[in-house]
Amino acid sequence: MAPSLLDLLHSILVWKGLWDWFIKMFGDDSASTIIPMCFASSVLIILTLSVINGLIPVSKQNYCLVLPITWIPETLLAVTGAEMIDLKTFPDFKARFQWLFSLGLALSSTVDVLITAMMMLTLR
């Protein structure tokens, strides 16, 4: 799928989630804890966008370099998005998956190191 179509889909999902949150749920105090499905779905698109727009062109279309780098965060985002859709509220997500946030920070640092190494290999 072209980057512009993924970007458009991501924008539509975010706007739909904002509409649900601020317009449809207006005045409902319990709505502040609800995770709109559109937000959870848009989380799954973000990494795909960054890979298509950033890593693949820099790697000169070398998927052997890109796939190992993207596998780690893609798996984490898939688990996060699926659990957000399943649990439906932020407090439930925080209570059950606080470790997931810490793991995400650690894996993000690992991915940054892998991207730096890939750039050093391809740009030397």
Buried (B, 14 or more C-beta within 10 A) or exposed (E): EEBEEBBEBBEEBBEBBEEBBEEEBEEEEEBEEBBBBBBBBBBBBBBBBEBBBEBBEBBEEBEEBBEEBBEBBBEBBEBBBEBBBEBBBEEBBEEEBEEBEEBBEEBEEEBEEBBEEBBEEEEE
